């Protein structure tokens, strides 16, 4: 278990901010924006089973990003999970070149309806084990789940050449009472919520199949369930 204090970042994705951001971006041109400053994204992976290193898709997806103190809306993004870096395509409609955004300057981003937070942004006291981007799932102001996406490389060499396949997994960090806890098992949740021990054990027992088939959804359901109890029953 790891516990430490951390600042809570505000989500900049409001309609008013987006209108201002769009107006500014259109006036200066996307090719002049700071978001274009970075290294060129390269990917030479060849997969045998159509897996890839990215979140959801290896194609660019519509999103937004808070980068170097500026909010950028309507940006084409990829999240390279393997390198834990955001890739932006903003140079032009027919230019498929991606730019690796500097992680230390990236506070948060959104792809689709999923919000991601950089837990290390402006917080150098974050332990090495919790650095990087985490998907944010909010249940209450003081109860949040952060999901870390992982991609494991499987290198294959055969008569047809060299290939790299990827396997996906997740790890979980719980924000509760202004602290962060790494959670890995039923006992992890019981340690944080000892008054709910019986209820957590029953939840694991009844949700055994879902835990095996879709651990991410199981943990989301568990935190949603815990969030229904008043503080008087949790503390």
C-alpha positions as CSV (number, residue, x, y, z in Angstrom):
1,X,0.0,0.0,0.0
2,X,1.3,3.5,-0.9
3,X,-0.2,6.6,0.7
4,X,0.7,10.2,-0.2
5,X,-0.9,13.6,-0.6
6,X,-1.4,14.9,-4.0
7,X,-3.0,17.9,-5.6
8,X,-6.3,17.4,-7.4
9,X,-6.5,18.7,-10.9
10,X,-9.5,20.4,-12.4
11,X,-10.8,19.1,-15.7
12,X,-10.5,21.9,-18.3
13,X,-13.0,20.4,-20.7
14,X,-15.9,22.8,-20.3
15,X,-17.9,24.4,-23.1
16,X,-16.7,27.9,-22.4
17,X,-13.0,27.0,-22.3
18,X,-13.4,25.0,-25.5
19,X,-15.0,27.9,-27.4
20,X,-12.1,30.2,-26.3
21,X,-9.5,27.5,-27.2
22,X,-11.1,26.9,-30.6
23,X,-11.2,30.6,-31.5
24,X,-7.5,31.0,-30.5
25,X,-6.4,27.9,-32.4
26,X,-8.2,29.0,-35.6
27,X,-6.7,32.4,-35.4
28,X,-3.1,31.4,-35.1
29,X,-3.3,28.2,-37.1
30,X,-2.6,24.7,-35.7
31,X,0.8,24.5,-37.2
32,X,2.0,27.4,-35.1
33,X,0.8,26.0,-31.8
34,X,3.1,24.8,-29.0
35,X,1.5,21.4,-29.2
36,X,3.5,20.8,-32.4
37,X,6.8,21.0,-30.6
38,X,8.1,17.6,-29.8
39,X,9.8,14.6,-31.3
40,X,8.4,12.7,-34.3
41,X,6.5,9.6,-33.3
42,X,7.9,6.4,-34.9
43,X,6.5,2.9,-34.7
44,X,8.1,0.0,-36.6
45,X,6.1,-2.7,-34.9
46,X,4.8,-5.5,-37.0
47,X,2.1,-7.7,-35.4
48,X,1.0,-11.2,-36.3
49,X,-2.4,-11.0,-34.5
50,X,-3.4,-7.3,-35.2
51,X,-2.6,-6.2,-31.7
52,X,-0.9,-2.8,-31.2
53,X,0.6,-0.5,-28.6
54,X,-2.1,2.1,-28.5
55,X,-5.3,2.8,-26.4
56,X,-8.4,1.6,-28.2
57,X,-7.1,2.1,-31.8
58,X,-3.9,2.5,-33.8
59,X,-5.7,5.3,-35.7
60,X,-5.9,8.9,-34.5
61,X,-9.0,9.6,-32.4
62,X,-10.7,12.9,-31.6
63,X,-9.7,14.3,-28.3
64,X,-8.4,17.1,-26.2
65,X,-5.3,17.8,-24.1
66,X,-4.1,20.2,-21.5
67,X,-0.5,20.7,-22.5
68,X,2.2,23.2,-21.3
69,X,-0.4,25.3,-19.6
70,X,-2.7,25.5,-22.6
71,X,-6.0,23.6,-23.3
72,X,-6.3,22.2,-26.9
73,X,-9.7,21.0,-28.1
74,X,-10.5,19.0,-31.2
75,X,-7.1,17.4,-31.5
76,X,-6.3,14.1,-33.2
77,X,-4.6,11.9,-30.6
78,X,-3.2,8.5,-29.9
79,X,-2.2,7.2,-26.5
80,X,0.9,5.1,-26.9
81,X,0.5,2.8,-23.8
82,X,3.8,1.0,-24.5
83,X,5.8,4.2,-24.1
84,X,3.2,6.0,-21.9
85,X,3.2,9.0,-24.2
86,X,0.5,11.1,-26.0
87,X,0.9,11.4,-29.8
88,X,-0.8,14.4,-31.5
89,X,-1.5,14.9,-35.2
90,X,-2.2,18.6,-35.7
91,X,0.0,19.6,-38.6
92,X,-2.6,19.2,-41.4
93,X,-5.3,17.1,-42.9
94,X,-3.0,15.1,-45.3
95,X,0.0,14.9,-42.9
96,X,0.0,11.8,-40.9
97,X,3.1,12.7,-38.9
98,X,2.6,12.3,-35.2
99,X,4.3,14.4,-32.5
100,X,5.3,12.9,-29.1
101,X,4.1,15.3,-26.5
102,X,6.4,15.8,-23.5
103,X,4.9,13.9,-20.6
104,X,6.2,16.3,-18.0
105,X,4.2,19.1,-19.7
106,X,1.0,17.1,-20.2
107,X,-1.4,17.5,-17.3
108,X,-4.4,15.6,-18.7
109,X,-6.1,14.5,-21.9
110,X,-9.4,13.0,-23.1
111,X,-10.1,10.5,-25.8
112,X,-13.7,9.8,-26.5
113,X,-15.5,10.1,-23.2
114,X,-12.5,8.8,-21.2
115,X,-10.4,11.2,-19.0
116,X,-6.8,10.6,-18.3
117,X,-4.6,12.3,-15.6
118,X,-0.9,12.6,-15.3
119,X,-0.4,11.8,-11.6
120,X,3.2,13.1,-11.7
121,X,2.3,16.5,-13.2
122,X,3.7,19.2,-11.0
123,X,4.0,16.7,-8.2
124,X,7.6,15.4,-8.0
125,X,7.0,13.6,-4.8
126,X,4.9,11.0,-6.6
127,X,6.6,7.5,-6.2
128,X,8.1,6.0,-9.4
129,X,5.5,3.2,-9.3
130,X,2.7,5.7,-9.8
131,X,4.2,7.9,-12.5
132,X,2.4,8.3,-15.8
133,X,-1.2,8.6,-17.2
134,X,-4.2,7.0,-15.5
135,X,-7.8,6.8,-16.6
136,X,-10.0,8.6,-14.1
137,X,-13.3,7.2,-12.9
138,X,-15.0,9.4,-10.3
139,X,-17.6,8.1,-7.9
140,X,-17.5,10.9,-5.3
141,X,-15.2,13.9,-4.7
142,X,-13.2,11.9,-2.2
143,X,-13.5,8.5,-3.9
144,X,-11.9,8.1,-7.3
145,X,-10.5,5.2,-9.2
146,X,-7.4,5.6,-11.4
147,X,-6.8,2.8,-14.0
148,X,-3.3,2.3,-15.4
149,X,-3.3,0.6,-18.8
150,X,-0.4,-1.7,-19.6
151,X,0.8,-3.3,-22.9
152,X,3.2,-6.2,-22.6
153,X,5.4,-6.9,-25.6
154,X,5.7,-10.4,-27.0
155,X,8.5,-10.6,-29.5
156,X,8.4,-13.4,-32.0
157,X,11.0,-14.5,-34.5
158,X,10.2,-17.1,-37.1
159,X,10.8,-18.0,-40.8
160,X,8.6,-15.1,-41.8
161,X,10.5,-12.4,-39.9
162,X,10.4,-10.6,-36.6
163,X,7.1,-9.6,-35.0
164,X,5.8,-7.9,-31.9
165,X,2.4,-8.8,-30.4
166,X,0.9,-7.1,-27.4
167,X,-1.1,-8.3,-24.4
168,X,-3.3,-5.8,-22.4
169,X,-3.6,-5.6,-18.6
170,X,-4.6,-3.0,-16.0
171,X,-3.6,-2.0,-12.5
172,X,-5.6,0.1,-10.1
173,X,-5.0,3.1,-7.8
174,X,-7.7,4.3,-5.4
175,X,-8.0,7.9,-4.3
176,X,-9.6,8.2,-0.9
177,X,-9.4,10.8,1.9
178,X,-6.8,12.7,0.0
179,X,-4.5,9.7,-0.3
180,X,-3.7,7.2,-3.0
181,X,-3.7,3.4,-2.5
182,X,-2.5,0.7,-4.9
183,X,-5.2,-2.0,-4.9
184,X,-4.5,-5.5,-6.2
185,X,-6.9,-7.8,-4.4
186,X,-9.9,-8.3,-2.2
187,X,-7.7,-7.8,0.8
188,X,-6.5,-4.4,-0.5
189,X,-10.0,-3.1,-0.5
190,X,-10.7,-4.6,3.0
191,X,-7.6,-2.8,4.4
192,X,-9.0,0.5,3.1
193,X,-12.6,-0.1,4.1
194,X,-12.4,-2.5,7.1
195,X,-16.1,-1.8,8.1
196,X,-17.2,-3.2,4.8
197,X,-15.2,-6.4,5.0
198,X,-18.2,-8.8,4.8
199,X,-19.9,-6.8,2.0
200,X,-16.6,-6.8,0.0
201,X,-16.2,-10.5,0.5
202,X,-19.7,-11.2,-0.7
203,X,-19.2,-8.9,-3.7
204,X,-16.1,-10.8,-4.7
205,X,-17.9,-14.1,-4.2
206,X,-20.9,-13.1,-6.4
207,X,-18.8,-11.4,-9.0
208,X,-16.1,-14.1,-9.5
209,X,-16.9,-14.7,-13.2
210,X,-16.8,-11.0,-14.1
211,X,-13.5,-10.6,-12.2
212,X,-11.9,-13.3,-14.4
213,X,-13.4,-12.1,-17.7
214,X,-13.3,-8.3,-17.2
215,X,-11.3,-7.2,-14.2
216,X,-11.6,-3.5,-15.1
217,X,-15.4,-3.6,-15.1
218,X,-15.4,-5.6,-11.9
219,X,-13.3,-3.1,-10.0
220,X,-15.5,-0.2,-11.4
221,X,-18.6,-2.0,-10.2
222,X,-17.1,-2.6,-6.8
223,X,-16.1,1.0,-6.3
224,X,-19.6,2.1,-7.5
225,X,-21.1,-0.3,-4.9
226,X,-18.8,1.0,-2.1
227,X,-19.7,4.6,-3.1
228,X,-23.4,3.9,-2.2
229,X,-22.6,3.6,1.5
230,X,-22.7,6.7,3.7
231,X,-19.4,7.8,5.3
232,X,-20.7,6.7,8.7
233,X,-20.7,3.0,7.5
234,X,-17.4,3.2,5.8
235,X,-15.2,5.0,8.4
